[in-house]
Amino acid sequence: MSIASDMVGVLVAAGLGTSGAGGTVLEGPMRDGATFGDALITVLPTGGTAEPTLGGTSAPDLTTSRVQVRIRSAKDAYGAGQATADAVQAALHKNHTAAYMAWLADPPIYFQQDDQGRHHWSVNVTVTTYA
């Protein structure tokens, strides 16, 4: 089970892009360069905690993980980028796969326009599961 891979799959299934080489929805940090388009979505796990549950040492832990989904617009495309960020939040909020107990996606946070004129947002997701 890979949280990032599972979220990429949900975002692709929601029609927000493609995955794999040359894709627009990728696992890992935000990327730049000739092989990556301006408009891009990346999914990066950013940590979490585990708490023991009742049942002794053999019982599964309740795990809370955090994932940051970054959205970057095409150059000078604030409106389209905001729409994509909203669609990412809608696609992930309470729409977890069977391997998880819950995905709770925060509303998009706008945080910058870069030197190339691309706008950036993040959607932070709390993931709950038994591990």
VMD Tcl script that draws the C-alpha trace (Angstrom):
set ca {
  {0.00 0.00 0.00}
  {1.40 3.38 -1.04}
  {-0.65 6.40 -0.05}
  {0.91 8.56 -2.77}
  {0.33 5.95 -5.47}
  {-3.27 5.42 -4.35}
  {-3.98 9.17 -4.39}
  {-2.41 9.54 -7.84}
  {-4.76 6.80 -9.03}
  {-7.80 8.58 -7.59}
  {-6.78 11.91 -9.15}
  {-6.21 10.29 -12.56}
  {-9.56 8.45 -12.30}
  {-11.20 11.83 -11.54}
  {-9.90 13.13 -14.87}
  {-7.33 15.53 -13.40}
  {-4.43 14.28 -15.51}
  {-2.30 11.30 -16.40}
  {0.40 9.43 -14.49}
  {3.68 7.84 -15.54}
  {6.38 9.21 -17.82}
  {5.27 12.52 -19.26}
  {2.26 12.58 -16.94}
  {0.73 15.52 -15.15}
  {-0.09 13.77 -11.82}
  {3.04 12.39 -10.17}
  {4.32 11.00 -6.89}
  {7.02 12.98 -5.10}
  {8.06 16.63 -4.95}
  {7.20 19.34 -7.47}
  {9.45 19.16 -10.54}
  {10.78 21.49 -13.18}
  {12.57 20.98 -16.45}
  {11.97 20.24 -20.09}
  {10.30 16.88 -19.43}
  {7.62 18.40 -17.16}
  {4.83 20.71 -18.23}
  {3.94 23.87 -16.38}
  {0.58 22.54 -15.14}
  {1.43 19.73 -12.72}
  {0.03 17.93 -9.66}
  {2.36 16.13 -7.25}
  {1.56 13.93 -4.24}
  {4.08 13.72 -1.39}
  {3.64 12.01 2.00}
  {4.92 14.36 4.71}
  {4.89 12.29 7.91}
  {2.46 11.10 10.52}
  {2.01 9.28 13.80}
  {1.05 5.83 15.03}
  {-0.93 5.14 18.18}
  {-1.37 1.73 19.77}
  {-4.86 0.29 19.93}
  {-6.36 -2.11 22.43}
  {-5.40 -5.73 21.94}
  {-1.77 -5.94 22.95}
  {1.41 -5.96 20.89}
  {-0.12 -7.94 18.02}
  {-2.99 -5.48 17.47}
  {-2.62 -3.01 14.59}
  {-1.70 0.60 15.30}
  {-4.02 3.43 14.34}
  {-1.91 5.48 11.94}
  {-2.49 9.10 10.98}
  {-0.45 10.27 7.99}
  {-0.22 13.64 6.26}
  {0.07 14.06 2.52}
  {0.65 17.30 0.65}
  {-0.78 17.56 -2.85}
  {0.83 20.43 -4.77}
  {-0.90 22.02 -7.75}
  {0.91 24.25 -10.24}
  {-0.94 26.14 -12.97}
  {0.14 26.87 -16.49}
  {1.79 30.26 -16.94}
  {-0.56 33.15 -16.04}
  {-3.48 30.75 -15.53}
  {-4.63 31.58 -12.00}
  {-8.30 30.78 -12.62}
  {-7.63 27.39 -14.20}
  {-5.17 26.55 -11.42}
  {-7.69 27.47 -8.72}
  {-10.29 25.28 -10.43}
  {-7.82 22.39 -10.51}
  {-6.95 22.89 -6.83}
  {-10.66 22.84 -5.94}
  {-11.15 19.69 -8.04}
  {-8.21 17.98 -6.29}
  {-9.75 18.72 -2.88}
  {-13.16 17.47 -4.05}
  {-11.66 14.29 -5.54}
  {-9.79 13.36 -2.34}
  {-12.03 14.55 0.52}
  {-13.80 11.54 2.04}
  {-13.10 9.55 -1.13}
  {-10.58 7.03 0.18}
  {-9.97 3.60 -1.25}
  {-10.87 0.48 0.74}
  {-7.37 0.21 2.27}
  {-7.96 3.34 4.39}
  {-10.38 4.44 7.10}
  {-10.52 8.07 6.01}
  {-9.03 10.76 3.77}
  {-9.85 14.28 4.91}
  {-8.66 16.96 2.48}
  {-8.29 20.56 3.64}
  {-9.37 23.38 1.31}
  {-6.68 24.52 -1.14}
  {-4.12 27.04 0.10}
  {-2.64 29.46 -2.44}
  {0.98 30.24 -1.68}
  {2.87 31.78 -4.59}
  {3.37 32.80 -8.16}
  {6.83 31.69 -9.29}
  {9.32 33.43 -11.59}
  {7.76 31.72 -14.64}
  {4.30 33.13 -13.85}
  {2.89 29.80 -12.64}
  {0.61 29.81 -9.58}
  {0.97 27.25 -6.76}
  {-1.50 25.74 -4.28}
  {-1.38 22.93 -1.74}
  {-4.10 20.62 -0.52}
  {-3.16 18.90 2.73}
  {-4.76 15.52 3.37}
  {-5.01 13.62 6.65}
  {-5.05 9.86 6.10}
  {-6.23 7.44 8.78}
  {-5.68 3.71 8.63}
  {-4.72 0.68 10.68}
  {-1.13 -0.44 10.14}
}
mol new
graphics top color blue
foreach p $ca { graphics top sphere $p radius 0.5 }
foreach p [lrange $ca 0 end-1] q [lrange $ca 1 end] { graphics top cylinder $p $q radius 0.2 }
display resetview
